[in-house]
């Protein structure tokens, strides 16, 4: 089942905590907000124990495709801990490397390879996050959208379940069904 999340002020504050504008009048960029969401998604997702090699293994946030974040993603996770795990940002040049990630951001530059990427990680416990219109339809778990100049996202709970991921009811309770 796919969901479109309506982010309320309470959840938005929770998900984007730690993102501060560079100056008083500067709003965070689209990719600073998306970076904060990626970090905070780790708080709302539970991976099976087998997804980690050890209790100390960090949560790997990987990027597949051209990096639209610049340093925003690395800055968003620097020094942060979820549970007892630190977070690390890596590049994933292909689906085989992507399978070693816990969160995989698939950049819009990969839209032509999307189907093969998703097939390459099928059955693995990877939270896939994208930003293209067909991301959910191709098996992605979370898809970012821009609506009225605001970052929103959809969640496909069925795709999460197939990846053996549990998404917090706190996040899902704000969701509405979305079209696949």
PyMOL commands that place a pseudoatom at each C-alpha (Angstrom):
pseudoatom trace, name=CA, resn=UNK, resi=1, chain=A, elem=C, hetatm=0, pos=[0.000, 0.000, 0.000]
pseudoatom trace, name=CA, resn=UNK, resi=2, chain=A, elem=C, hetatm=0, pos=[1.396, 3.431, -0.918]
pseudoatom trace, name=CA, resn=UNK, resi=3, chain=A, elem=C, hetatm=0, pos=[0.932, 6.506, 1.213]
pseudoatom trace, name=CA, resn=UNK, resi=4, chain=A, elem=C, hetatm=0, pos=[1.422, 10.196, 0.618]
pseudoatom trace, name=CA, resn=UNK, resi=5, chain=A, elem=C, hetatm=0, pos=[2.555, 11.777, 3.847]
pseudoatom trace, name=CA, resn=UNK, resi=6, chain=A, elem=C, hetatm=0, pos=[1.079, 15.107, 4.826]
pseudoatom trace, name=CA, resn=UNK, resi=7, chain=A, elem=C, hetatm=0, pos=[3.729, 16.637, 7.013]
pseudoatom trace, name=CA, resn=UNK, resi=8, chain=A, elem=C, hetatm=0, pos=[2.220, 18.635, 9.834]
pseudoatom trace, name=CA, resn=UNK, resi=9, chain=A, elem=C, hetatm=0, pos=[4.133, 21.231, 11.812]
pseudoatom trace, name=CA, resn=UNK, resi=10, chain=A, elem=C, hetatm=0, pos=[4.718, 18.795, 14.678]
pseudoatom trace, name=CA, resn=UNK, resi=11, chain=A, elem=C, hetatm=0, pos=[6.161, 16.052, 12.507]
pseudoatom trace, name=CA, resn=UNK, resi=12, chain=A, elem=C, hetatm=0, pos=[8.004, 18.487, 10.270]
pseudoatom trace, name=CA, resn=UNK, resi=13, chain=A, elem=C, hetatm=0, pos=[9.709, 19.930, 13.323]
pseudoatom trace, name=CA, resn=UNK, resi=14, chain=A, elem=C, hetatm=0, pos=[10.588, 16.465, 14.520]
pseudoatom trace, name=CA, resn=UNK, resi=15, chain=A, elem=C, hetatm=0, pos=[11.889, 15.342, 11.135]
pseudoatom trace, name=CA, resn=UNK, resi=16, chain=A, elem=C, hetatm=0, pos=[13.807, 18.502, 10.312]
pseudoatom trace, name=CA, resn=UNK, resi=17, chain=A, elem=C, hetatm=0, pos=[15.270, 19.268, 13.708]
pseudoatom trace, name=CA, resn=UNK, resi=18, chain=A, elem=C, hetatm=0, pos=[18.887, 20.248, 13.378]
pseudoatom trace, name=CA, resn=UNK, resi=19, chain=A, elem=C, hetatm=0, pos=[18.426, 22.094, 10.081]
pseudoatom trace, name=CA, resn=UNK, resi=20, chain=A, elem=C, hetatm=0, pos=[19.049, 25.737, 10.660]
pseudoatom trace, name=CA, resn=UNK, resi=21, chain=A, elem=C, hetatm=0, pos=[19.224, 28.417, 8.015]
pseudoatom trace, name=CA, resn=UNK, resi=22, chain=A, elem=C, hetatm=0, pos=[22.654, 29.834, 7.230]
pseudoatom trace, name=CA, resn=UNK, resi=23, chain=A, elem=C, hetatm=0, pos=[21.373, 33.315, 8.043]
pseudoatom trace, name=CA, resn=UNK, resi=24, chain=A, elem=C, hetatm=0, pos=[18.251, 34.668, 9.644]
pseudoatom trace, name=CA, resn=UNK, resi=25, chain=A, elem=C, hetatm=0, pos=[16.518, 35.299, 6.309]
pseudoatom trace, name=CA, resn=UNK, resi=26, chain=A, elem=C, hetatm=0, pos=[17.862, 32.213, 4.515]
pseudoatom trace, name=CA, resn=UNK, resi=27, chain=A, elem=C, hetatm=0, pos=[15.589, 29.200, 4.268]
pseudoatom trace, name=CA, resn=UNK, resi=28, chain=A, elem=C, hetatm=0, pos=[17.179, 25.760, 4.046]
pseudoatom trace, name=CA, resn=UNK, resi=29, chain=A, elem=C, hetatm=0, pos=[17.597, 24.484, 0.505]
pseudoatom trace, name=CA, resn=UNK, resi=30, chain=A, elem=C, hetatm=0, pos=[15.564, 21.621, -0.939]
pseudoatom trace, name=CA, resn=UNK, resi=31, chain=A, elem=C, hetatm=0, pos=[18.500, 19.264, -0.466]
pseudoatom trace, name=CA, resn=UNK, resi=32, chain=A, elem=C, hetatm=0, pos=[19.258, 20.410, 3.079]
pseudoatom trace, name=CA, resn=UNK, resi=33, chain=A, elem=C, hetatm=0, pos=[15.657, 19.487, 3.913]
pseudoatom trace, name=CA, resn=UNK, resi=34, chain=A, elem=C, hetatm=0, pos=[15.914, 16.159, 2.072]
pseudoatom trace, name=CA, resn=UNK, resi=35, chain=A, elem=C, hetatm=0, pos=[19.183, 15.439, 3.919]
pseudoatom trace, name=CA, resn=UNK, resi=36, chain=A, elem=C, hetatm=0, pos=[17.462, 16.093, 7.248]
pseudoatom trace, name=CA, resn=UNK, resi=37, chain=A, elem=C, hetatm=0, pos=[14.636, 13.768, 6.239]
pseudoatom trace, name=CA, resn=UNK, resi=38, chain=A, elem=C, hetatm=0, pos=[17.109, 11.017, 5.301]
pseudoatom trace, name=CA, resn=UNK, resi=39, chain=A, elem=C, hetatm=0, pos=[18.789, 11.306, 8.696]
pseudoatom trace, name=CA, resn=UNK, resi=40, chain=A, elem=C, hetatm=0, pos=[15.469, 11.317, 10.500]
pseudoatom trace, name=CA, resn=UNK, resi=41, chain=A, elem=C, hetatm=0, pos=[14.032, 8.417, 8.508]
pseudoatom trace, name=CA, resn=UNK, resi=42, chain=A, elem=C, hetatm=0, pos=[16.598, 6.293, 10.353]
pseudoatom trace, name=CA, resn=UNK, resi=43, chain=A, elem=C, hetatm=0, pos=[14.748, 7.144, 13.585]
pseudoatom trace, name=CA, resn=UNK, resi=44, chain=A, elem=C, hetatm=0, pos=[11.435, 5.902, 12.181]
pseudoatom trace, name=CA, resn=UNK, resi=45, chain=A, elem=C, hetatm=0, pos=[12.591, 2.666, 10.529]
pseudoatom trace, name=CA, resn=UNK, resi=46, chain=A, elem=C, hetatm=0, pos=[13.505, -0.629, 12.148]
pseudoatom trace, name=CA, resn=UNK, resi=47, chain=A, elem=C, hetatm=0, pos=[15.831, -2.985, 10.256]
pseudoatom trace, name=CA, resn=UNK, resi=48, chain=A, elem=C, hetatm=0, pos=[16.098, -6.701, 10.995]
pseudoatom trace, name=CA, resn=UNK, resi=49, chain=A, elem=C, hetatm=0, pos=[19.147, -7.645, 13.057]
pseudoatom trace, name=CA, resn=UNK, resi=50, chain=A, elem=C, hetatm=0, pos=[20.571, -9.499, 10.039]
pseudoatom trace, name=CA, resn=UNK, resi=51, chain=A, elem=C, hetatm=0, pos=[20.863, -6.177, 8.165]
pseudoatom trace, name=CA, resn=UNK, resi=52, chain=A, elem=C, hetatm=0, pos=[23.864, -5.310, 10.351]
pseudoatom trace, name=CA, resn=UNK, resi=53, chain=A, elem=C, hetatm=0, pos=[27.122, -7.258, 10.620]
pseudoatom trace, name=CA, resn=UNK, resi=54, chain=A, elem=C, hetatm=0, pos=[27.563, -6.258, 14.259]
pseudoatom trace, name=CA, resn=UNK, resi=55, chain=A, elem=C, hetatm=0, pos=[25.808, -4.242, 16.987]
pseudoatom trace, name=CA, resn=UNK, resi=56, chain=A, elem=C, hetatm=0, pos=[28.322, -1.442, 16.369]
pseudoatom trace, name=CA, resn=UNK, resi=57, chain=A, elem=C, hetatm=0, pos=[27.983, -1.263, 12.582]
pseudoatom trace, name=CA, resn=UNK, resi=58, chain=A, elem=C, hetatm=0, pos=[26.892, 2.237, 11.546]
pseudoatom trace, name=CA, resn=UNK, resi=59, chain=A, elem=C, hetatm=0, pos=[23.778, 2.944, 9.532]
pseudoatom trace, name=CA, resn=UNK, resi=60, chain=A, elem=C, hetatm=0, pos=[25.002, 3.431, 5.992]
pseudoatom trace, name=CA, resn=UNK, resi=61, chain=A, elem=C, hetatm=0, pos=[23.270, 6.137, 3.982]
pseudoatom trace, name=CA, resn=UNK, resi=62, chain=A, elem=C, hetatm=0, pos=[24.309, 5.681, 0.386]
pseudoatom trace, name=CA, resn=UNK, resi=63, chain=A, elem=C, hetatm=0, pos=[23.838, 7.780, -2.676]
pseudoatom trace, name=CA, resn=UNK, resi=64, chain=A, elem=C, hetatm=0, pos=[23.368, 6.272, -6.125]
pseudoatom trace, name=CA, resn=UNK, resi=65, chain=A, elem=C, hetatm=0, pos=[23.808, 8.671, -9.042]
pseudoatom trace, name=CA, resn=UNK, resi=66, chain=A, elem=C, hetatm=0, pos=[24.846, 12.282, -9.280]
pseudoatom trace, name=CA, resn=UNK, resi=67, chain=A, elem=C, hetatm=0, pos=[25.105, 13.886, -5.849]
pseudoatom trace, name=CA, resn=UNK, resi=68, chain=A, elem=C, hetatm=0, pos=[22.489, 16.654, -5.625]
pseudoatom trace, name=CA, resn=UNK, resi=69, chain=A, elem=C, hetatm=0, pos=[23.255, 17.270, -1.931]
pseudoatom trace, name=CA, resn=UNK, resi=70, chain=A, elem=C, hetatm=0, pos=[26.743, 18.724, -2.129]
pseudoatom trace, name=CA, resn=UNK, resi=71, chain=A, elem=C, hetatm=0, pos=[27.892, 18.499, 1.493]
pseudoatom trace, name=CA, resn=UNK, resi=72, chain=A, elem=C, hetatm=0, pos=[24.367, 18.817, 2.971]
pseudoatom trace, name=CA, resn=UNK, resi=73, chain=A, elem=C, hetatm=0, pos=[23.901, 15.092, 3.616]
pseudoatom trace, name=CA, resn=UNK, resi=74, chain=A, elem=C, hetatm=0, pos=[27.305, 14.632, 5.229]
pseudoatom trace, name=CA, resn=UNK, resi=75, chain=A, elem=C, hetatm=0, pos=[26.709, 17.770, 7.301]
pseudoatom trace, name=CA, resn=UNK, resi=76, chain=A, elem=C, hetatm=0, pos=[23.247, 16.530, 8.379]
pseudoatom trace, name=CA, resn=UNK, resi=77, chain=A, elem=C, hetatm=0, pos=[24.580, 13.238, 9.797]
pseudoatom trace, name=CA, resn=UNK, resi=78, chain=A, elem=C, hetatm=0, pos=[27.947, 14.378, 11.153]
pseudoatom trace, name=CA, resn=UNK, resi=79, chain=A, elem=C, hetatm=0, pos=[28.179, 13.370, 14.818]
pseudoatom trace, name=CA, resn=UNK, resi=80, chain=A, elem=C, hetatm=0, pos=[24.604, 12.030, 14.889]
pseudoatom trace, name=CA, resn=UNK, resi=81, chain=A, elem=C, hetatm=0, pos=[23.615, 8.718, 16.467]
pseudoatom trace, name=CA, resn=UNK, resi=82, chain=A, elem=C, hetatm=0, pos=[20.395, 6.722, 16.089]
pseudoatom trace, name=CA, resn=UNK, resi=83, chain=A, elem=C, hetatm=0, pos=[19.987, 4.167, 18.837]
pseudoatom trace, name=CA, resn=UNK, resi=84, chain=A, elem=C, hetatm=0, pos=[23.570, 3.126, 19.421]
pseudoatom trace, name=CA, resn=UNK, resi=85, chain=A, elem=C, hetatm=0, pos=[24.595, 3.491, 15.781]
pseudoatom trace, name=CA, resn=UNK, resi=86, chain=A, elem=C, hetatm=0, pos=[26.438, 6.332, 14.116]
pseudoatom trace, name=CA, resn=UNK, resi=87, chain=A, elem=C, hetatm=0, pos=[25.564, 7.265, 10.550]
pseudoatom trace, name=CA, resn=UNK, resi=88, chain=A, elem=C, hetatm=0, pos=[27.936, 7.281, 7.600]
pseudoatom trace, name=CA, resn=UNK, resi=89, chain=A, elem=C, hetatm=0, pos=[27.445, 8.600, 4.070]
pseudoatom trace, name=CA, resn=UNK, resi=90, chain=A, elem=C, hetatm=0, pos=[28.824, 6.579, 1.164]
pseudoatom trace, name=CA, resn=UNK, resi=91, chain=A, elem=C, hetatm=0, pos=[28.542, 6.524, -2.599]
pseudoatom trace, name=CA, resn=UNK, resi=92, chain=A, elem=C, hetatm=0, pos=[27.066, 3.433, -4.226]
pseudoatom trace, name=CA, resn=UNK, resi=93, chain=A, elem=C, hetatm=0, pos=[28.286, 3.176, -7.813]
pseudoatom trace, name=CA, resn=UNK, resi=94, chain=A, elem=C, hetatm=0, pos=[26.000, 0.217, -8.645]
pseudoatom trace, name=CA, resn=UNK, resi=95, chain=A, elem=C, hetatm=0, pos=[23.224, -2.031, -7.311]
pseudoatom trace, name=CA, resn=UNK, resi=96, chain=A, elem=C, hetatm=0, pos=[25.701, -4.536, -5.856]
pseudoatom trace, name=CA, resn=UNK, resi=97, chain=A, elem=C, hetatm=0, pos=[27.250, -1.817, -3.678]
pseudoatom trace, name=CA, resn=UNK, resi=98, chain=A, elem=C, hetatm=0, pos=[23.778, -0.429, -2.906]
pseudoatom trace, name=CA, resn=UNK, resi=99, chain=A, elem=C, hetatm=0, pos=[22.887, -3.742, -1.313]
pseudoatom trace, name=CA, resn=UNK, resi=100, chain=A, elem=C, hetatm=0, pos=[25.428, -2.986, 1.420]
pseudoatom trace, name=CA, resn=UNK, resi=101, chain=A, elem=C, hetatm=0, pos=[23.529, 0.162, 2.433]
pseudoatom trace, name=CA, resn=UNK, resi=102, chain=A, elem=C, hetatm=0, pos=[20.771, 0.616, 4.986]
pseudoatom trace, name=CA, resn=UNK, resi=103, chain=A, elem=C, hetatm=0, pos=[19.312, 3.734, 3.373]
pseudoatom trace, name=CA, resn=UNK, resi=104, chain=A, elem=C, hetatm=0, pos=[19.788, 4.204, -0.360]
pseudoatom trace, name=CA, resn=UNK, resi=105, chain=A, elem=C, hetatm=0, pos=[19.011, 7.547, -1.959]
pseudoatom trace, name=CA, resn=UNK, resi=106, chain=A, elem=C, hetatm=0, pos=[18.496, 7.049, -5.686]
pseudoatom trace, name=CA, resn=UNK, resi=107, chain=A, elem=C, hetatm=0, pos=[19.102, 10.380, -7.404]
pseudoatom trace, name=CA, resn=UNK, resi=108, chain=A, elem=C, hetatm=0, pos=[16.935, 11.580, -10.283]
pseudoatom trace, name=CA, resn=UNK, resi=109, chain=A, elem=C, hetatm=0, pos=[19.939, 11.047, -12.568]
pseudoatom trace, name=CA, resn=UNK, resi=110, chain=A, elem=C, hetatm=0, pos=[19.297, 7.281, -12.223]
pseudoatom trace, name=CA, resn=UNK, resi=111, chain=A, elem=C, hetatm=0, pos=[15.723, 7.315, -13.563]
pseudoatom trace, name=CA, resn=UNK, resi=112, chain=A, elem=C, hetatm=0, pos=[16.713, 5.307, -16.665]
pseudoatom trace, name=CA, resn=UNK, resi=113, chain=A, elem=C, hetatm=0, pos=[18.429, 2.619, -14.537]
pseudoatom trace, name=CA, resn=UNK, resi=114, chain=A, elem=C, hetatm=0, pos=[15.787, 2.625, -11.803]
pseudoatom trace, name=CA, resn=UNK, resi=115, chain=A, elem=C, hetatm=0, pos=[14.139, -0.682, -12.659]
pseudoatom trace, name=CA, resn=UNK, resi=116, chain=A, elem=C, hetatm=0, pos=[17.454, -2.569, -12.821]
pseudoatom trace, name=CA, resn=UNK, resi=117, chain=A, elem=C, hetatm=0, pos=[18.669, -0.943, -9.583]
pseudoatom trace, name=CA, resn=UNK, resi=118, chain=A, elem=C, hetatm=0, pos=[15.501, -1.974, -7.761]
pseudoatom trace, name=CA, resn=UNK, resi=119, chain=A, elem=C, hetatm=0, pos=[15.744, -5.517, -9.149]
pseudoatom trace, name=CA, resn=UNK, resi=120, chain=A, elem=C, hetatm=0, pos=[19.387, -5.654, -7.999]
pseudoatom trace, name=CA, resn=UNK, resi=121, chain=A, elem=C, hetatm=0, pos=[18.495, -5.015, -4.354]
pseudoatom trace, name=CA, resn=UNK, resi=122, chain=A, elem=C, hetatm=0, pos=[15.212, -6.916, -4.286]
pseudoatom trace, name=CA, resn=UNK, resi=123, chain=A, elem=C, hetatm=0, pos=[14.843, -8.937, -1.081]
pseudoatom trace, name=CA, resn=UNK, resi=124, chain=A, elem=C, hetatm=0, pos=[17.493, -6.942, 0.795]
pseudoatom trace, name=CA, resn=UNK, resi=125, chain=A, elem=C, hetatm=0, pos=[16.692, -4.826, 3.853]
pseudoatom trace, name=CA, resn=UNK, resi=126, chain=A, elem=C, hetatm=0, pos=[17.430, -1.477, 2.228]
pseudoatom trace, name=CA, resn=UNK, resi=127, chain=A, elem=C, hetatm=0, pos=[15.268, 1.602, 2.746]
pseudoatom trace, name=CA, resn=UNK, resi=128, chain=A, elem=C, hetatm=0, pos=[15.108, 3.004, -0.775]
pseudoatom trace, name=CA, resn=UNK, resi=129, chain=A, elem=C, hetatm=0, pos=[14.409, 6.715, -1.140]
pseudoatom trace, name=CA, resn=UNK, resi=130, chain=A, elem=C, hetatm=0, pos=[14.013, 8.466, -4.474]
pseudoatom trace, name=CA, resn=UNK, resi=131, chain=A, elem=C, hetatm=0, pos=[12.818, 11.626, -6.134]
pseudoatom trace, name=CA, resn=UNK, resi=132, chain=A, elem=C, hetatm=0, pos=[11.244, 10.630, -9.442]
pseudoatom trace, name=CA, resn=UNK, resi=133, chain=A, elem=C, hetatm=0, pos=[7.606, 10.241, -10.441]
pseudoatom trace, name=CA, resn=UNK, resi=134, chain=A, elem=C, hetatm=0, pos=[7.880, 6.503, -11.040]
pseudoatom trace, name=CA, resn=UNK, resi=135, chain=A, elem=C, hetatm=0, pos=[9.974, 5.611, -7.982]
pseudoatom trace, name=CA, resn=UNK, resi=136, chain=A, elem=C, hetatm=0, pos=[7.161, 4.036, -5.942]
pseudoatom trace, name=CA, resn=UNK, resi=137, chain=A, elem=C, hetatm=0, pos=[5.766, 2.242, -9.007]
pseudoatom trace, name=CA, resn=UNK, resi=138, chain=A, elem=C, hetatm=0, pos=[9.197, 0.663, -9.549]
pseudoatom trace, name=CA, resn=UNK, resi=139, chain=A, elem=C, hetatm=0, pos=[9.366, -0.715, -6.002]
pseudoatom trace, name=CA, resn=UNK, resi=140, chain=A, elem=C, hetatm=0, pos=[10.849, 2.176, -4.009]
pseudoatom trace, name=CA, resn=UNK, resi=141, chain=A, elem=C, hetatm=0, pos=[9.844, 2.631, -0.381]
pseudoatom trace, name=CA, resn=UNK, resi=142, chain=A, elem=C, hetatm=0, pos=[9.891, 6.444, 0.024]
pseudoatom trace, name=CA, resn=UNK, resi=143, chain=A, elem=C, hetatm=0, pos=[9.668, 9.052, -2.707]
pseudoatom trace, name=CA, resn=UNK, resi=144, chain=A, elem=C, hetatm=0, pos=[10.270, 12.782, -2.315]
pseudoatom trace, name=CA, resn=UNK, resi=145, chain=A, elem=C, hetatm=0, pos=[8.037, 15.229, -4.167]
pseudoatom trace, name=CA, resn=UNK, resi=146, chain=A, elem=C, hetatm=0, pos=[7.980, 18.995, -4.387]
pseudoatom trace, name=CA, resn=UNK, resi=147, chain=A, elem=C, hetatm=0, pos=[4.505, 20.413, -3.882]
pseudoatom trace, name=CA, resn=UNK, resi=148, chain=A, elem=C, hetatm=0, pos=[3.950, 24.145, -3.621]
pseudoatom trace, name=CA, resn=UNK, resi=149, chain=A, elem=C, hetatm=0, pos=[7.719, 24.602, -3.106]
pseudoatom trace, name=CA, resn=UNK, resi=150, chain=A, elem=C, hetatm=0, pos=[7.649, 22.227, -0.113]
pseudoatom trace, name=CA, resn=UNK, resi=151, chain=A, elem=C, hetatm=0, pos=[9.343, 18.860, 0.209]
pseudoatom trace, name=CA, resn=UNK, resi=152, chain=A, elem=C, hetatm=0, pos=[6.798, 16.084, 0.719]
pseudoatom trace, name=CA, resn=UNK, resi=153, chain=A, elem=C, hetatm=0, pos=[7.138, 12.347, 0.505]
pseudoatom trace, name=CA, resn=UNK, resi=154, chain=A, elem=C, hetatm=0, pos=[5.206, 9.180, -0.223]
pseudoatom trace, name=CA, resn=UNK, resi=155, chain=A, elem=C, hetatm=0, pos=[5.672, 5.847, 1.507]
pseudoatom trace, name=CA, resn=UNK, resi=156, chain=A, elem=C, hetatm=0, pos=[4.903, 2.437, 0.045]
pseudoatom trace, name=CA, resn=UNK, resi=157, chain=A, elem=C, hetatm=0, pos=[4.368, 0.326, 3.168]
pseudoatom trace, name=CA, resn=UNK, resi=158, chain=A, elem=C, hetatm=0, pos=[4.155, -2.837, 1.044]
pseudoatom trace, name=CA, resn=UNK, resi=159, chain=A, elem=C, hetatm=0, pos=[7.607, -2.187, -0.413]
pseudoatom trace, name=CA, resn=UNK, resi=160, chain=A, elem=C, hetatm=0, pos=[8.936, -1.609, 3.114]
pseudoatom trace, name=CA, resn=UNK, resi=161, chain=A, elem=C, hetatm=0, pos=[7.412, -4.890, 4.270]
pseudoatom trace, name=CA, resn=UNK, resi=162, chain=A, elem=C, hetatm=0, pos=[8.922, -6.766, 1.301]
pseudoatom trace, name=CA, resn=UNK, resi=163, chain=A, elem=C, hetatm=0, pos=[12.302, -5.318, 2.359]
pseudoatom trace, name=CA, resn=UNK, resi=164, chain=A, elem=C, hetatm=0, pos=[11.723, -6.556, 5.931]
pseudoatom trace, name=CA, resn=UNK, resi=165, chain=A, elem=C, hetatm=0, pos=[11.613, -2.984, 7.243]
pseudoatom trace, name=CA, resn=UNK, resi=166, chain=A, elem=C, hetatm=0, pos=[9.211, -1.684, 9.878]
pseudoatom trace, name=CA, resn=UNK, resi=167, chain=A, elem=C, hetatm=0, pos=[8.186, 1.938, 9.516]
pseudoatom trace, name=CA, resn=UNK, resi=168, chain=A, elem=C, hetatm=0, pos=[7.006, 3.601, 12.712]
pseudoatom trace, name=CA, resn=UNK, resi=169, chain=A, elem=C, hetatm=0, pos=[3.291, 4.079, 13.127]
pseudoatom trace, name=CA, resn=UNK, resi=170, chain=A, elem=C, hetatm=0, pos=[4.096, 7.674, 14.112]
pseudoatom trace, name=CA, resn=UNK, resi=171, chain=A, elem=C, hetatm=0, pos=[5.107, 8.308, 10.533]
pseudoatom trace, name=CA, resn=UNK, resi=172, chain=A, elem=C, hetatm=0, pos=[2.469, 6.135, 8.883]
pseudoatom trace, name=CA, resn=UNK, resi=173, chain=A, elem=C, hetatm=0, pos=[-0.365, 7.615, 10.954]
pseudoatom trace, name=CA, resn=UNK, resi=174, chain=A, elem=C, hetatm=0, pos=[0.030, 10.882, 9.046]
pseudoatom trace, name=CA, resn=UNK, resi=175, chain=A, elem=C, hetatm=0, pos=[-0.090, 9.223, 5.661]
pseudoatom trace, name=CA, resn=UNK, resi=176, chain=A, elem=C, hetatm=0, pos=[-2.846, 9.149, 3.047]
pseudoatom trace, name=CA, resn=UNK, resi=177, chain=A, elem=C, hetatm=0, pos=[-3.034, 6.629, 0.196]
pseudoatom trace, name=CA, resn=UNK, resi=178, chain=A, elem=C, hetatm=0, pos=[-1.129, 7.760, -2.884]
pseudoatom trace, name=CA, resn=UNK, resi=179, chain=A, elem=C, hetatm=0, pos=[-1.417, 6.677, -6.497]
pseudoatom trace, name=CA, resn=UNK, resi=180, chain=A, elem=C, hetatm=0, pos=[1.198, 4.235, -7.719]
for i in range(1, 180): cmd.bond("trace and resi %d" % i, "trace and resi %d" % (i + 1))
show_as sticks, trace
zoom trace
